[in-house]
């Protein structure tokens, strides 16, 4: 979609924060957040390996697009010195409720990634900058990557996920059989090839050290919406080794690790 502004992106996620319906319980209760946590890592277990939460104990972590705070809690509980940013005001309020529910503390800031250096300066000395499923929703990803570089130091590691152009999900979307997000009408949901990400990183002062793919949503949507997990028959019949190979080549999530160039 042309001429989509950051306010349209904010409005979309304010109406329904990402993963807000991962539990049917009352939003804000500890039981609610426990269910959200369990559902996220059951459906997307590769996040645990990619984020490598325990690695960042005693380190300073900046998360760009913390959403309702699921990964945030994992970083904090594993001993990271955590700072979170979020574009959506409503999402940020739920993240604050999450901190209160678990009696945790963290620095949270409402911020637009395309103007990140106006919020944070390089003296923050982040060891990790982490962003999962966020940068494909911003109007100008090249500007965003440049802003992230401005708040990084030379030893900062940058880990992020964007949608993969060459993927099973992208093929289904192209055929009119799927959509990028759980809710209809996402104003921006770009996808990228590995070569495009390498170029974008190089143009913004980063160098990719690892790019891989993972994640195919195998569940029947009608059952999933009832919090039941029934695999589509073609996936249920597939040996795990074949499904693994499919995820490696056609996964929807492009998992990128980068260092400063």
Order of alpha helices (4+ residues) and beta strands (2+ residues): alpha-alpha-alpha-beta-alpha-beta-alpha-beta-beta-alpha-beta-alpha-beta-alpha-beta-alpha-alpha-alpha-beta
